[in-house]
Amino acid sequence: MIKLYGYWRSTAAYRVRIALNLKQISYSQVSVHLVKEGGEQHKPEYLRLNPQALVPTLEDDGVAIGQSLAILEYLEDKYPSPALLPKDIRQRALARQLSQLIACDIHPLNNLRVLQYLTNELSVTEEAKTKWYHHWLEKGFNAYEELLAKYDIIGPYSLGEELSIADACLIPQIYNANRFDFPMGKFKRISTINENCLKLERFQNAVPENQPDAVK
């Protein structure tokens, strides 16, 4: 069985859980607490799995894979149905563009280790850290909305009628935006996508609060 090393609040692990659920792949979870005892991701036994000291890591058939987008592509290659990448080459490119907009441009600037560095090393105030967080969300979500408008996509999902890796990346980022009190009011299209996705049981089962290691 596939084993997913992650943390309930990790948005990167969240997107992998969504993909696994959408593909109806059975998996077990191993919690890697990112804060307790300085972060379990820094322990030698985990570093042997993932030298970056990041979650998630996916183990399958003796192979350990880090980086959530690499994991999503691996799952798509090995378990192609149901597909999370469209057959049309242009739509596939758009799905990847939207996914990478979230996973490569927004999330890395706002993840835990960056926020900890701002606080611990640069002595940034909580107010300034929140401003930093909101700034990159604003730029990224603006671009996401503009791409949906450019291609006249009105939902219910990021590519229209079919779910894709774009949705697996977007929904966790909106979860984090809400967690950090980011105003979502002007982002009508992606807010609607979020509402539609969270109506689905497979998305609900991936929600952080529904994970076995969640702090209740």
Number of C-alpha atoms within 10 A of each C-alpha: 10 16 16 24 24 26 26 23 20 21 28 26 25 27 29 26 27 24 27 22 18 22 18 13 13 10 15 10 17 15 18 24 19 21 11 9 10 10 13 18 27 18 13 12 10 18 14 12 19 21 12 13 19 25 24 28 26 27 19 13 8 8 10 16 17 19 18 21 19 12 21 21 16 14 19 19 11 8 15 13 13 13 18 24 24 17 9 9 10 10 13 16 13 20 22 18 16 23 22 18 19 23 22 13 15 20 23 14 16 20 15 14 13 14 18 15 12 17 15 11 9 9 12 16 12 12 9 13 18 16 13 16 20 18 14 17 25 17 12 18 21 14 15 22 18 14 16 19 12 9 10 11 16 16 17 18 21 30 25 14 11 14 22 23 28 24 26 26 27 24 25 26 24 19 16 18 17 12 9 12 10 17 12 15 7 11 15 11 19 25 16 16 20 22 13 14 20 16 10 11 12 18 23 15 15 23 22 21 14 13 18 13 17 13 10 7
